């Protein structure tokens, strides 16, 4: 499938936003200045960032 995508033979599959930190939302959260984030929001962002890095390293 990866070669097909690189060659343009198939459209890219749809991507769903999922949070590993047990938060689910279809809507995009409003953007806030990082200095205004609560501790929970900071933890969620950190977990999501680490999950993305892990997924990218597998590919």
C-alpha positions in Angstrom: 0.0 0.0 0.0 2.8 2.4 0.8 4.3 2.0 -2.7 0.8 2.6 -4.2 0.4 5.8 -2.3 3.9 7.0 -3.2 3.2 6.2 -6.9 -0.2 8.0 -6.7 -2.1 4.8 -7.7 -4.5 5.2 -4.8 -5.9 8.2 -2.9 -4.7 8.6 0.6 -6.8 6.9 3.2 -9.0 9.1 5.4 -7.3 10.1 8.7 -9.2 10.4 12.0 -7.9 12.4 14.8 -7.5 10.3 17.9 -6.1 11.2 21.3 -4.1 8.5 23.1 -4.8 10.4 26.4 -8.4 9.2 26.6 -9.9 12.4 25.2 -12.2 12.1 22.2 -13.6 15.0 20.2 -14.8 15.4 16.6 -14.4 19.2 16.9 -11.1 20.8 16.8 -10.4 22.4 20.2 -10.1 26.2 20.2 -6.5 27.4 20.0 -5.1 28.9 23.1 -1.8 30.3 24.1 0.3 27.5 25.5 0.9 29.6 28.7 -2.8 29.4 29.4 -3.0 25.5 29.1 -4.1 23.6 32.2 -1.8 20.9 33.5 -4.2 18.2 32.1 -4.0 19.9 28.6 -0.2 19.9 28.8 -0.1 16.2 29.7 -2.6 15.3 26.9 -0.4 17.3 24.4 2.7 15.6 25.6 1.2 12.1 25.4 -0.2 12.8 21.9 3.2 14.1 20.7 5.0 11.0 22.0 2.4 8.8 20.3 2.8 10.5 17.0 6.6 10.2 17.2 6.2 6.5 18.0 3.9 5.9 15.1 6.2 7.8 12.7 9.3 5.8 13.8 7.4 2.6 13.0 6.7 3.7 9.5 
